[in-house]
């Protein structure tokens, strides 16, 4: 099992040091585990084919199912996906936040097709968790793509992990670097919305309700 770092109780300078180490690990092609807005995730560089394959293998995930990405901001998202008017409006309201959007990929795309299971769409979210969002901004500041694969830290079909220590107990395959930010504040997943057309489709209801989104879009 990889290196476990507990951030709770650490001073700001020490936290910043470990976040920079995490970014170095991502750029080097390592697999990391991290807290998100809900449950814990595992991920790595979405431009690295070895990383992509390792994540599929660690999770025993069906390779016909694509992997979602976490990105630093809307600007970085536009590098790899196309936003229609509705998608832009949702990004303004809910990013950073708990809304994942399925969007059309830009072609050619800097993200290998294996990430999206060779589909022409991609799932993106800007998280609001300060730890992972800081990591994404640091990646962008280093001149790297400001995004990582962000899939739940569990074997496919099993319950997700809600702490860094739980990741170490649940996942037996090696993860190189584990950031423990304490227990998850919410066990609810993110809401997933298909925004590839002007009529949105809800694929999963989570923290954000369908009614809330509908009311916002009708304003």
SEZA-326273 format. One record per residue: residue in one letter; x, y negated, z of N, C-alpha, C in turn. Coordinates in pm, whole numbers, padded with zeros to 5 digits, always signed. Atoms other than C-alpha are relative to their C-alpha. Layout:
AXYZXYZXYZ/...
REM end
This chain:
X+00084+00119+00000+00000+00000+00000+00088-00124+00000/X-00080+00120+00018+00118-00351-00075+00017-00083+00126/X-00032+00092-00109+00229-00638+00142-00126-00074+00044/X+00120+00064-00053-00055-00764+00368+00037-00129+00072/X-00025+00130-00061-00054-01135+00460-00129-00050+00064/X+00116+00057-00069-00298-01263+00724+00019-00150+00014/X-00013+00146-00001-00356-01637+00682-00065-00065+00122/X+00070+00057-00116-00580-01688+00986+00101-00038+00109/X-00086+00046-00107-00403-01896+01250+00133-00056-00045/X-00127+00051+00050-00112-01991+01027-00011-00150-00033/X-00003+00143+00028-00006-02354+00979-00006-00023-00151/X+00022+00034+00140-00072-02534+00650+00124+00028-00086/X-00123-00020+00078+00293-02526+00535+00025+00148-00025/X-00021-00144+00014+00311-02152+00597-00100+00059-00099/X+00102-00046+00095-00016-02094+00409+00040-00037-00142/X-00043+00045+00133+00114-02300+00115+00115+00085-00052/X-00113-00085+00039+00433-02091+00114-00050+00134-00053/X+00050-00132+00041+00240-01763+00092-00083-00009-00128/X+00076+00016+00123+00012-01899-00178+00095-00010-00121/X-00099+00009+00108+00317-01988-00388+00061+00136-00030/X-00051-00136+00019+00454-01637-00332-00101+00084-00078/X+00106-00073+00072+00119-01499-00448+00001-00034-00147/X-00004+00044+00140+00136-01705-00767+00119+00063-00072/X-00118-00063+00059+00488-01575-00833-00027+00147-00030/X+00035-00140+00019+00357-01220-00789-00092+00019-00121/X+00093-00009+00114+00075-01282-01038+00075-00017-00132/X-00076+00027+00122+00313-01426-01299+00093+00116-00033/X-00089-00115+00019+00545-01127-01247-00075+00127-00041/X+00076-00116+00042+00260-00890-01332-00044+00090+00113/X+00043-00079-00115+00166-00775-00982-00152-00005+00015/X+00142-00006-00032-00183-00676-00863-00020-00056+00140/X+00025+00058-00131-00322-00883-00575-00144+00026+00044/X+00135-00001-00058-00622-00859-00342-00018-00132+00073/X+00020+00137-00049-00784-01180-00220-00146-00020+00042/X+00137+00034-00035-01092-01333-00056-00065-00082-00110/X+00075+00084+00093-01362-01485-00276-00112-00067+00078/X+00113+00065-00067-01686-01671-00202-00088+00102+00070/X+00081-00104-00063-01847-01340-00113+00092+00111+00050/X-00084-00112-00043-01660-01007-00093+00143-00018-00052/X-00139+00007+00044-01290-00938-00152+00014+00052-00143/X-00024-00039+00137-01154-00904-00502+00142+00049-00020/X-00136-00032+00044-00854-00755-00678+00015-00057-00141/X-00020+00059+00131-00697-00906-00984+00146-00020-00032/X-00134+00027+00047-00396-01025-01172-00007-00076-00131/X-00012+00076+00124-00278-01188-01494-00085+00061-00110/X+00086-00056+00104-00553-01141-01758+00064+00004-00138/X-00071-00004+00127-00296-01189-02035+00100+00116-00006/X-00097-00109-00013-00088-00891-01918-00072+00134-00017/X+00072-00123+00031-00204-00564-02075+00025+00109+00105/X-00030-00098-00105-00027-00352-01811-00085-00025+00124/X+00084+00037-00115-00212-00542-01536-00145+00041-00024/X+00138-00035+00035-00545-00493-01714-00023+00150+00016/X+00013-00146-00007-00488-00117-01746+00009+00050+00144/X-00015-00042-00140-00375-00083-01384-00128-00027+00079/X+00123+00033-00074-00690-00257-01256-00111+00098-00035/X+00098-00102+00040-00913-00025-01459+00029+00133+00071/X-00037-00127-00062-00719+00272-01320-00022-00001+00151/X+00016+00010-00145-00722+00150-00958-00145+00017+00040/X+00143-00003-00034-01099+00109-00962-00073+00123-00056/X+00067-00108+00073-01169+00418-01175-00119-00058-00077/X+00106+00073+00069-01370+00175-01385-00014+00046-00144/X+00032-00034+00138-01540+00268-01710+00055-00111-00091/X-00063+00101+00086-01340+00094-01983-00095-00060-00102/X+00100+00065+00084-01659+00015-02171-00064-00119+00072/X+00051+00112-00079-01737-00235-01893+00110-00104+00015/X-00100+00106-00007-01552-00566-01916+00027-00047+00142/X-00040+00058-00129-01380-00750-01630-00027-00150+00000/X+00025+00143-00013-01484-01094-01507+00129-00074+00033/X-00116+00084-00032-01234-01381-01477-00040-00113+00094/X+00012+00120-00082-01195-01647-01211+00095-00103-00058/X-00082+00105+00060-01067-01979-01350+00004-00123+00090/X-00025+00113-00088-00937-02297-01192-00103-00112-00014/X+00093+00111+00023-01184-02540-01351-00066+00016-00137/X+00074-00003+00127-01415-02611-01643+00095-00015-00118/X-00096+00023+00108-01126-02737-01857+00069+00129-00041/X-00069-00125+00029-00946-02404-01828-00096+00101-00063/X+00101-00090+00056-01268-02216-01903-00022-00027-00150/X+00025+00036+00140-01308-02406-02232+00114+00047-00092/X-00109-00054+00082-00973-02265-02349-00035+00137-00056/X+00026-00138+00040-01124-01918-02378-00147+00028-00031/X+00142-00024+00021-01503-01963-02402-00069-00121-00060/X+00081+00105+00061-01766-02163-02590-00117-00034+00092/X+00106+00047-00088-02009-02374-02388-00107-00072-00082/X+00111+00075+00059-02351-02472-02520-00050-00101+00104/X+00049+00105-00090-02555-02753-02358-00042+00054+00136/X+00046-00057-00127-02712-02528-02094+00118+00045+00084/X-00117-00047-00074-02380-02370-01998+00077-00116+00061/X-00070+00118-00053-02219-02714-01960-00076-00056+00120/X+00081+00054-00109-02508-02830-01740+00013+00087+00125/X-00015-00092-00113-02479-02520-01519+00139-00012+00063/X-00136+00015-00051-02102-02566-01489+00013-00125+00086/X-00004+00125-00077-02148-02925-01370-00063+00018+00138/X+00074-00018-00125-02393-02814-01102+00062+00106+00091/X-00032-00117-00083-02258-02479-00985+00146+00040+00005/X-00144-00030-00010-01881-02482-01038+00072-00112+00071/X-00025-00131-00059-01697-02438-00811-00124+00051+00074/X+00116-00055-00066-01956-02200-00671-00024+00145-00033/X+00031-00143+00007-02133-01868-00686-00083+00038-00122/X+00068-00034+00126-02258-01864-01045+00103+00047-00102/X-00083-00055+00106-02090-01639-01300-00076-00013-00131/X+00065+00017+00130-02165-01721-01663+00063+00092-00104/X-00045-00077+00115-02143-01485-01959-00007-00092-00121/X-00012+00096+00110-02024-01690-02257+00065+00066-00122/X-00066-00050+00119-01909-01637-02613+00149-00033+00007/X-00145+00022+00001-01532-01594-02641+00039-00089-00117/X-00059+00074+00111-01332-01839-02846+00091+00095-00077/X-00086-00084+00083-01159-01672-03137+00089-00087-00087/X-00069-00104-00076-00871-01627-03157+00006-00035+00148/X+00003+00021-00145-00856-01580-02780+00133+00042+00062/X-00126-00031-00068-00552-01586-02553-00014+00118+00096/X+00025-00112-00089-00716-01312-02342-00012+00128-00083/X+00009-00125+00078-00660-00955-02473-00141+00058+00000/X+00136-00053+00010-00978-00781-02591-00031+00109+00101/X+00023-00105-00100-00928-00503-02334-00069-00054+00125/X+00063+00061-00118-01039-00747-02060-00152+00003-00014/X+00144+00009+00023-01383-00779-02216-00057+00126-00065/X+00042-00127+00060-01405-00416-02334-00033-00019-00148/X+00008+00026+00144-01366-00546-02693-00134-00063-00042/X+00123+00072+00032-01691-00744-02671+00033-00146-00034/X-00025+00140+00039-01727-01099-02808-00047-00099+00105/X+00039+00086-00112-01842-01234-02470+00096+00019+00116/X-00088-00006-00116-01659-01307-02147-00071-00062+00121/X+00060+00050-00123-01769-01358-01785+00097-00087+00077/X-00088+00097-00066-01627-01664-01606-00068-00063+00121/X+00049+00076-00116-01660-01838-01271+00114-00082+00058/X-00095+00080-00079-01484-02119-01086-00039+00021+00146/X+00036-00030-00138-01476-02000-00723+00015-00122+00090/X-00015+00111-00095-01517-02233-00425+00083+00039+00122/X-00088-00042-00109-01314-02024-00180+00135-00071-00014/X-00119+00086+00008-01018-02250-00097+00128+00078-00030/X-00122-00078+00019-00759-01971-00096+00019+00036-00147/X-00015-00043+00139-00824-01827-00440-00002-00120-00095/X+00002+00118+00086-00904-02169-00590+00137-00069+00000/X-00135+00058-00007-00567-02301-00467+00098+00081-00084/X-00086-00087+00080-00395-02001-00627-00019-00028-00149/X+00029+00027+00141-00567-02072-00959+00056-00135-00044/X-00055+00133+00033-00469-02441-00950+00153+00004-00006/X-00146-00013+00002-00108-02346-00870+00046+00069-00128/X-00033-00067+00127-00102-02109-01168-00003-00100-00115/X+00014+00101+00106-00222-02391-01392+00113-00102+00008/X-00107+00098-00019+00032-02633-01244+00136+00055-00045/X-00125-00064+00042+00308-02382-01326+00008+00016-00152/X+00002-00012+00145+00208-02399-01693-00053+00134-00047/X+00058-00129+00032+00048-02055-01677-00150-00018-00023/X+00145+00008+00011-00314-01982-01769-00059+00000+00141/X+00055+00016-00135-00516-02095-01465-00118+00091+00025/X+00108-00096-00023-00720-01779-01433+00056+00137+00031/X-00038-00138-00027-00705-01424-01305-00122+00090-00016/X+00107-00099-00007-00907-01107-01334-00054-00002+00142/X+00060+00004-00134-01154-01111-01044-00110+00103+00012/X+00097-00108-00015-01324-00777-00982-00001+00045+00145/X+00013-00034-00142-01450-00645-00649+00101+00107+00042/X-00105-00088-00051-01196-00463-00431-00061+00128+00056/X+00056-00130-00038-01348-00117-00428+00005+00092-00121/X+00015-00092+00112-01373+00197-00635-00137-00024-00063/X+00126+00025+00070-01647+00162-00897-00113+00082+00061/X+00117-00067-00056-01988+00242-00752-00003+00008+00151/X-00006-00004-00146-01875+00213-00389-00018-00140+00058/X+00020+00132-00061-01948-00070-00141+00127-00085-00005/X-00117+00088+00006-01718-00376-00169+00067-00018+00135/X-00075+00027-00123-01456-00473+00089-00028-00142+00047/X+00030+00132-00055-01519-00766+00324+00117-00060+00080/X-00120+00056-00065-01165-00816+00464+00123+00061-00066/X-00125-00052+00056-00804-00767+00364+00034+00137+00057/X-00030-00129-00063-00764-00483+00614-00088+00110-00058/X+00091-00099+00058-01068-00309+00467+00048+00042-00138/X-00055-00034+00132-00905-00327+00123+00107+00108+00015/X-00108-00098-00019-00604-00137+00260-00054+00138+00037/X+00058-00128-00039-00832+00133+00399-00079+00065-00113/X+00090-00053+00104-01062+00168+00097+00073+00040-00127/X-00065-00023+00128-00823+00155-00196+00135+00066+00023/X-00121-00077-00025-00553+00421-00196+00109-00030-00103/X-00100+00035+00102-00384+00320-00522+00070-00129+00039/X-00076+00115-00050-00112+00060-00470-00047-00135-00054/X+00018+00141+00032-00195-00308-00465+00125-00070+00054/X-00131+00054-00036+00120-00518-00454-00005-00103+00113/X+00002+00114-00092+00008-00818-00247-00144-00025+00044/X+00136+00016-00052-00295-00857-00020-00008-00125+00086/X+00023+00122-00076-00410-01199+00101-00125+00021+00087/X+00111-00018-00093-00627-01163+00413-00041-00136+00056/X+00052+00128-00049-00838-01474+00476-00109+00018+00102/X+00105-00028-00098-01059-01309+00737-00119+00067-00065/X+00119-00067+00052-01398-01147+00700-00080-00090-00093/X+00084+00074+00095-01624-01249+00413-00114-00069+00073/X+00111+00074-00060-01881-01514+00504-00134+00051-00052/X+00123-00049+00060-02139-01360+00271+00025+00133-00068/X-00010-00128+00068-02198-01007+00148-00080+00000-00130/X+00077+00010+00123-02425-01128-00131+00093-00024-00118/X-00083+00022+00118-02273-01106-00479-00034-00132-00066/X+00031+00121+00076-02258-01397-00719-00117+00030-00095/X+00105-00011+00101-02549-01460-00954+00066-00002-00138/X-00057-00007+00135-02470-01365-01316-00106-00039-00101/X+00094+00051+00100-02636-01551-01603+00063+00008-00139/X-00044-00004+00140-02602-01483-01975-00036-00134-00065/X+00019+00133+00060-02554-01824-02142+00042-00003-00146/X-00046-00006+00139-02473-01707-02493-00101-00059-00097/X+00102+00065+00083-02800-01854-02627-00060-00116+00080/X+00063+00113-00068-03013-02158-02541-00106+00046+00102/X+00091-00055-00100-03243-01929-02341+00078+00093+00091/X-00085-00078-00089-03057-01801-02036-00070+00127+00046/X+00051-00127-00048-03095-01446-01910+00073+00037+00128/X-00061-00037-00128-03036-01340-01549+00035+00149-00002/X-00048-00139-00001-02825-01024-01529+00014+00054+00142/X-00006-00039-00142-02785-01020-01149-00036-00119+00086/X+00038+00106-00094-02948-01224-00873+00081+00017+00128/X-00080-00005-00121-02717-01307-00585-00028-00118+00088/X+00011+00114-00092-02653-01612-00368-00089-00110-00057/X+00081+00104+00065-02820-01845-00620-00123+00065-00063/X+00125-00062+00047-03185-01769-00697-00035-00044-00143/X+00048+00032+00134-03349-01764-01039-00086-00126+00004/X+00089+00115-00014-03603-02020-00916+00080-00130+00012/X-00084+00120-00018-03328-02264-00812+00059-00045-00133/X-00060+00033+00130-03159-02247-01151-00106-00055-00096/X+00108+00043+00088-03490-02281-01338-00044-00142+00034/X+00041+00134-00044-03586-02587-01131+00103-00104-00041/X-00107+00093+00037-03249-02751-01193-00001-00029-00151/X-00005+00018+00146-03262-02693-01570-00123-00075-00052/X+00121+00069+00044-03615-02833-01590+00002-00148+00034/X-00006+00142-00041-03509-03166-01435+00042-00087-00118/
REM end
